[in-house]
Amino acid sequence: MILNVCRLIVNIPSTLPRGKRCHVEKDILIKFGSRIRELRLGMEWFQETLADKTGFHRTYIGMIERGERNLSLKNIEIFASSFGLTISDLLKF
């Protein structure tokens, strides 16, 4: 489901060959992670601070920022709320 949402946001065609889709899917994880890091640093928060605000472990925050984790929509909503943003504003990258 999240992939379909991501396709709508960044217009990823579902007809791409499997290998190409994986590359595009990884790109969105990296972009999302960079957005989280950018917002966190803009608030002058450490990863531990964001972990406290979201209820996630600090290492999970780091993995997201490096594009190593694929989040659920529920977790994206938690991040948006932690930054005081809507989901659509969080996904503007």
Backbone torsions as a table, in degrees:
resi	resn	phi	psi	omega
1	MET	NA	-44.6	-180.0
2	ILE	-60.9	-37.1	178.9
3	LEU	-62.1	-41.0	178.1
4	ASN	-63.7	-40.0	176.3
5	VAL	-62.6	-45.0	179.4
6	CYS	-62.7	-38.6	177.7
7	ARG	-59.8	-40.6	179.3
8	LEU	-65.5	-39.1	-176.3
9	ILE	-71.8	-46.0	-176.1
10	VAL	-108.1	6.9	175.7
11	ASN	59.2	53.6	176.5
12	ILE	-85.3	116.3	179.1
13	PRO	-67.7	133.9	-179.6
14	SER	-76.4	-6.1	-178.9
15	THR	-91.2	2.7	177.6
16	LEU	-63.8	147.8	174.3
17	PRO	-58.4	150.7	-174.5
18	ARG	-52.0	-46.9	-179.1
19	GLY	-62.4	-40.5	179.2
20	LYS	-68.2	-39.0	178.2
21	ARG	-62.1	-41.6	179.6
22	CYS	-60.6	-40.1	179.2
23	HIS	-64.9	-43.6	179.8
24	VAL	-66.8	-40.8	178.6
25	GLU	-62.8	-39.5	177.6
26	LYS	-65.7	-39.1	178.4
27	ASP	-57.4	-42.3	-178.2
28	ILE	-68.7	-32.6	176.6
29	LEU	-66.0	-40.1	178.4
30	ILE	-67.6	-42.6	178.7
31	LYS	-63.3	-42.9	179.2
32	PHE	-64.4	-43.9	178.7
33	GLY	-61.4	-39.9	177.5
34	SER	-64.7	-37.4	178.2
35	ARG	-64.5	-42.6	178.3
36	ILE	-62.2	-46.2	179.6
37	ARG	-61.6	-44.1	179.7
38	GLU	-59.5	-46.6	179.4
39	LEU	-65.3	-42.8	-179.8
40	ARG	-61.1	-46.9	-179.3
41	LEU	-68.1	-34.1	176.8
42	GLY	-63.1	-30.6	176.9
43	MET	-86.7	-2.0	-176.9
44	GLU	58.9	41.7	178.2
45	TRP	-101.9	146.6	168.3
46	PHE	-83.0	166.0	175.2
47	GLN	-59.0	-35.3	178.6
48	GLU	-62.6	-38.1	179.1
49	THR	-64.3	-46.7	178.8
50	LEU	-64.7	-37.0	177.5
51	ALA	-61.4	-42.6	177.6
52	ASP	-62.9	-40.2	-176.9
53	LYS	-72.3	-32.6	-177.6
54	THR	-94.5	-24.5	-174.4
55	GLY	86.5	5.4	177.5
56	PHE	-92.2	159.6	177.9
57	HIS	-74.1	148.9	-179.7
58	ARG	-57.0	-39.1	-178.8
59	THR	-68.3	-31.5	176.1
60	TYR	-65.8	-40.7	176.4
61	ILE	-58.6	-46.9	179.1
62	GLY	-60.5	-41.3	179.9
63	MET	-65.8	-37.3	177.1
64	ILE	-66.1	-45.7	-178.4
65	GLU	-62.9	-27.8	178.0
66	ARG	-89.5	0.4	179.4
67	GLY	76.2	25.6	-176.8
68	GLU	-95.8	-9.3	-177.7
69	ARG	-124.2	142.3	176.0
70	ASN	-103.0	111.7	-173.5
71	LEU	-82.4	154.3	171.3
72	SER	-82.8	163.5	177.7
73	LEU	-62.1	-34.4	178.8
74	LYS	-62.5	-42.2	179.2
75	ASN	-70.8	-34.2	175.2
76	ILE	-62.3	-40.7	177.8
77	GLU	-63.2	-38.2	178.0
78	ILE	-63.6	-43.0	177.1
79	PHE	-62.6	-46.2	-179.6
80	ALA	-57.8	-47.4	-179.9
81	SER	-61.5	-40.2	-179.7
82	SER	-62.4	-32.9	178.6
83	PHE	-92.3	-2.1	-178.5
84	GLY	72.9	32.0	-177.7
85	LEU	-119.2	162.2	168.1
86	THR	-80.6	164.3	177.4
87	ILE	-61.3	-41.5	-179.2
88	SER	-64.0	-37.4	177.1
89	ASP	-69.0	-37.3	178.3
90	LEU	-62.6	-35.3	-175.9
91	LEU	-88.1	13.2	176.0
92	LYS	-87.5	94.5	178.0
93	PHE	-139.5	NA	NA
